[in-house]
Amino acid sequence: MTFRWPGTGAASARSGSRSCQWAVRPGVASSRPVASRGVSNPLAAVTDGVLSLAEDSPCPRIVSREEWGAREPLVPHENLTISPVPYVVVHHGGMQEYCFDEEACAAIVRSYQDLHMDTNGWDDIGYNFLVGEDGNAYEGRGWDARGAHAPGYNQQSIGICVMGDFSDRLPNDAALETLQNMMACGVSLGKVSDSYLVLGHRQVKATLCPGDQLYAWVTQLPNWTDDPQPCVDEECPDPPVGSRLRTNPHSSLLSRR
């Protein structure tokens, strides 16, 4: 499988206002009391401490908070007010930090969490999940918690961040496949509506996130919408229904080269 479009080479990425993180503090070291989380995936089983998914599960490997070394949130997570959620919001990290193995990706997730908590003053990392170019997903706030990533949509979406800056290139095939699989996973678990709509972060806030190349890719997804409906003063519109899905003749990006 490949996701790359014609003529999309690995151009060098730049940082700055493209960041979804508000500030850039790469390589931050901190004393991190580790959060312990149990397995909550009903399609998963644990045998001798090893997590395995059912063979027909669309879910990719999701590295738990305990595995990547998360700090405990400052306060318990607030639950989403709508479930299953009608939206998935795609982000990029906006920094020139990339990872192709679990150790490096875990370090980037920790730096994002430190930034969100210590600089932005948030209770925890803002995203529900993150994706690395190692092909793994990383648990942020998880499926059931309200995120801190997209004003007007935090209470009605799952926010997924692809680690790196994707203004000038696409994420690799492994990351793009995992991003799509996470959406299918959410549907299979009943956490994401089967008529969900996809947004890029720039559609809900004045930002360049998720980067020009990744955003162009997002707009080709069959569930992308150019007419999102935000919550206002905690009042959310009725969830969109399947009839609002945009028709796209290229409904699968799995075979696009």
N, C-alpha and C positions, 0 to 999 in steps of 0.2 A: 504494500500500500504506500502511496505517496500523496502528499498534499501540496507540494510546491508548485507554484504557478510558473509559466514560461518566463524566463528572464529575471528570476528573483534570486540573485546571488547573495552571498553573505557580506553585504556592505557593512562597513564599520558603523556602530551605533553611537549616538551622542546622548549626553544627559542634559539636565537643565529643567525647563518648565514642562518637559515631557513626562516627568515623574508623576506617578500616582501616589507617591509617599509623602508629599508636602515638603520634605527636606531630605537631604542625602547624607547619610552617615554610614558609609560602607565599613565593614570590618569592625564594628563596635563590639567590644568585649564587655561582659557583665557577669555578675554573680547571679546565677539563674536557678532558683528553686524549681525543680521539675514537676510539671503537672502530670498526674496519672489519670488516664482515661480508659474505660473499658471498651469492649467491642460492641457497637450498636447496630451493625449491619445485619438485618435478618437473613440476608443471602449468604452470610459468612458463617464459618464454623472454626472453632479453635481446638486443635488437637496437639497435645504436648507443647502448648505455648505458641503454636504456629497458626497464623491466620490463613484460611483458605476460602475462596469464593466458589459458589456453585458453578459448574461448568458452563451453564447457559447465562450466567450473570454478565451484563454489559459493564460492570464496574471494574475500573483499573485497580491496581494496587494503590491504596491510600495509606500513606505513612502517618501514623498516629502522632498526636501531640507528645506523648511520652517518648516516642521513637526519635522525634527531631529535637527534643529537649526544650519544650515550651515552658515558659514561666506560667504560674497560676494567674488567671485574670484578677484584677483588683477587686472586682465585685462579680457575683454570679451573672452569667449571661442572661439577657432578657430574651424570652421566647419570641419567635416570629408571630405576628398577629394574623397572618394568612397562611394556611397550609392545606393543600400543596401550593407552593408559590407560583405565580403566573409569569415571573420574569427570571432570566439569567443575565447578569451584567458581567461583561468581559473587561478585564483590566490588563495592563502590563505593569511591571515594576518601575519602568522608566529610568533604570540605572544601567550603567555599563558593567553589570555583574551577571555572569552566565554560569550555568552549572550543567554537567553532563554525568554526574554520579551522585548517589544519595548523600554522601558526606558533604560535598560542596553545596548541594541544594539545601540541606538541612541548615548549614551555616547561614545561607542567604535568608531563609525563613526566620531564623533567630534574629538576624539584623533588622528585618522588617518589623518584627514584634518589638524589639527594643526601641526602634524609631517611633512606632505608633504609640507606645506606652510612655517612653521617657521624654520624647520631644513634642509629640502631638498631644500628650496628656490623655490618651484614650485608655479604656479599661483593659484592652487586649489588642491583639492583632485585628485589623479591621475586616479582613476577608473571611469568607466562609471556607474557601479552599484555595490552594495555590497549585500550580503545575510547573514542573521543571523539564528541561530538555533531556533529562534522564528517563523520561517517560512515566514517572511517578506523579501521583497527586499527593498533596500534603494537607492534612487537616488543619484548618484555622479555627473558626468558631463552630464549624460543623453544620449539619443539615438543619437543626432545629432552632438555632440562635439567630437573633437579629444582628446583622452586620453593621459596620461603620465604614461604608465604601461608596455609597451613591445616594445623595440626598433625594428624598421623595420615593426611594425604592428600597431602603434598608429593611423595612418591615414587610416587603412583598417580593423579595428576590433572594437568589443565591448569588453571591459575588465570587467570581473565580479570577485569580490573578496569574498570568504567565510570567515567570521570573525572567527579567531582562528588559532591554529596550528594543522595541520592534517598530521603530519609526522607519528604518531603512532596509529591513529584511524581515521575513517571516520567521517565526519559531520553526524548529526542525520538525520533521514528520512525527517523531515520537510525541512531542508536546502537543501538536495539533490533534493527533489521534486521541490522546488522553483527554484533552479539553472536550472534544465531542463525546467521548465515552462517559465523562462525568455528567454531562447533561442527560444522556440516556440512563445512567445509573440513578440519578435523582428521580427520573420518571418511574423506573422499575421499583424503587423503594417507596413510592408514593409521596415523596418530598417535593417533587416538581410536577406541575400540571402536565398532562399529556398534550395539552394545547399551548404550552409555554411559548413565550416570545423572547428573543435574544436582543440585547442592546450592547452597544459600546459605551464605555464610561463617558465619553465626550458628548453623548446625547443627553446627559442629565446634569452636566456641570461644565463650566468653562475650563477645559483641559484638553491637551493633545492626546491623552490616554484613550485607547490602548496603543497608540502609535499608528502612523499612517498605513503601514503595510498590514499589520494585524487587523486594523479596523476595516480596511478594504476587504480582507478575507471574511470578516464577520458579516459584512453586508451581503455576502453571497450565500450565507446559510439560509435554508428554506424558512426558518422560523424567525429570521430577523424582521424587525418592524421599524418603520420610520415614524410611527405615531404612538409612542409610549404615553401612558397615563399615570402621572405621579400621584402619590398620596399628598394631601395638603392639610397641615395642622392635624396630623394623625388620622385624617379621614381619607380612606382609600376608595377608589372607584370600584365598581363591580369587576371581578377578574375577567380578562378577555376570554372569548370563546374561540373555538377552532375556526370559525368563519372569518376571523380577522387575520388569520395567517396569510402572509404574502405568498403568492404562487411564484415559484422559481423553477424554470426549466432545468436548471442544474441543481437538482435537489440533493444530490450526494456529492460531497467534495472528496470522498474517499479515493476516487479513481482519477482525480484531476492531476495532471502532471505539469 
